[in-house]
Amino acid sequence: MAAPSGRSGRRSWAALVPAALLCLAVRAAAEPGTAPDAVPGTAEFDVRPGGVVHSFSRSLGDYGCTFTYSAQGGTNEQWQMNVGTGQDNALFSCTVWRPQGKSYLFFTQFKAEVKGAKIEYAMAYSQAAVGAQSDIPLKQEEFEVTDTTVSHREGKFRFELSKLVIVARSRRDEL
């Protein structure tokens, strides 16, 4: 499910999502991982042009996030991926973004996939907030969201990407 439609739905998500992501990011950065594959917090990686498909992944316990893309133009750009969980480990977040705000690369495709959770909220942006600039979301028709992926929509995506935000809920059933 993408961001809810309607003004009141957008306002409630607009207030809830930044607060939830902040809590998840702070918790991820503050707590060391307990499992060998746990890698909390933020990691930097290069987004490389050249038209070749590249991937970058992070995991945290039972959860994982993989960003796969192909881009053209320019030179390498420094990007970041942050993964985190809520206090009860029921929520998992994955954010991929360019800290400088706007990417100058021409993305031919992108996909972010989560493992171990079902996506409840996802949004893609053509520009990430930096300084006085705000996040600029892609149009809903430019990307699609399934239970586990957020990806470009062939023929609708306008080749601009600077940020992806995903909040997912654990697939484990509580007793």
Protein Blocks (a to p, Z undefined) as FASTA:
>chain_A
ZZdehjklmmmmmmmmmmmmmmmmmmmmmpccfbfklcghjddddddehhpacdddddeh
jbccddddddeehidddddddddddfkomaccdddddfklpacbdcfbdcdddehiacfb
dcddfbdcehjbccddddfklpccdfkbccddehkagoiafbdcdddddfbdcZZ
